[in-house]
Amino acid sequence: MNQKLQRLQSLLKDVTNLNNASALLGWDQQTYMPPGGAAARAEQLATLEKLAHQLFTTDEIGQLLADLADAGFEYDSDEAALVRVARREYDLARKLPPALVEEMSRTFSLAQQIWQKARAEKDFSQFQDILAKIVDLNIQAAEAYGYDDNIYDALLNQFEPGMKTAEVDAVFNQLKAELVPLVQAISAKKETVDDSPLRQNFDEQAQWDFGLIPLRAIGFDFERGRQDKSAHPFTTSFSVNDVRVTTRVYKDQFATAIFGTLHEGGHALYEQGSAAELDGTMLAGGTSLGVHESQSRLWENVVGRSRAFWQFYYPRLQEFFPAQLGQVSLDDFYRAINRVEPSFIRVEADEVTYNLHIFLRFELEQELLTGRLAVADLPAAWNAKMQSYLGVTPPDDSQGVLQDIHWSGGMMGYFPTYTLGNVMSLQFYNRALADIPDLPEQFARGEFGALLGWFREHIHRHGRKYTATELIRRTTGDDGIKAGPYLAYIRQKYSDIYGLGE
Ligand code: ZN
């Protein structure tokens, strides 16, 4: 058995190394590559990905996984986890017929260009035919993956392993019942909070310099990572010891850089926190998109938009920007960074309205995949849901149905993981707070080591060994994802800020 395990580990190591090399090329593409490099880079990436796929999907690996499945490793051991995770990935990679994979890859790369043009010209009709094909390809993929009763399960499983659509439905329905009326109540009192202080001119270099201070303080290790700029912020890693984050800086939108930095910093702390012995294996990194997002949202929102955090950092921020913020009180600043306003664009949405953008996409994807909604009717359905959830109607398709890149990249089943991350962040945080009751007081002193230590111990070090549901069970004792803690957090924070119920 030991020989078989070693053989599997050695074969998977090559796959992991190729994937990490691809990630490095991808990072470079979005940060420093000159535009002229695009065509050659696409070829290089295609070759590396083809090699990785070939090396991973061999019959030999299939046989080793089958032999090792009942080798008697302890469930919690790295060996058993490696076999579980590799089996899951292997099935995803092997279950799709090669002809379908090729068709998907060709369609999705074509769709990106069509989508960009359609969005620039605010014209959904240009994107309609290829989107219909993308929906059809996703249906074919789901059929190939297999599922029990809900086709959406097969697609969700790619991003949130093991999570069922019915669980997501239950959580989302509970959130919706409370968040929709809450947004309405806040909208009725919108003059309570003024965010104009955030929309003055802030020197870009000074914003960058300031952002590095909390990034370092929350625990991002610059010996094992770096930050650069990119058009769309992201986090990627090539090793536990080499994790890259990016941010973007706008002169007249103070919130973008600092909260983007904290968000990606949260993703990076997770990546830097895998146990050293998992480095270079399939078990390093985040276990699912939802758990990853729970880490980024935690540091961005629960910590980074808290009053305690700014009790410490606001006087320092005022020293960076005395002309802009010297006369703005901490309380006014705290309210400004937490302003709630229904808007068209998901990525710019505040903490409360953000989830409503996700419900809409989750519902529309299911309607498309089950044939209840025709692609031609999608823009109208989108706008109707925007009106019913957020009370606003996009003026054109670029600010509506065409705004996100996901569908043009072929990804369906991805969106719910954003809200799942929000919800999980509070399940985890409440447990941490029960263990370390003075966390807010620590934040107010600029100390984050105890919170990071808690996450290292309970979540990060495990890498991909456990699914989201297993991590929730192990840390909180809850039998799965629960909306209650997140709703309680939102209710309390925003009732306070907006003086609701007064
Ligand atoms: Zn994120």
Residues whose N, C-alpha, C, O or C-beta is under 5 A from the ligand:
A	BS01	ZN	S296
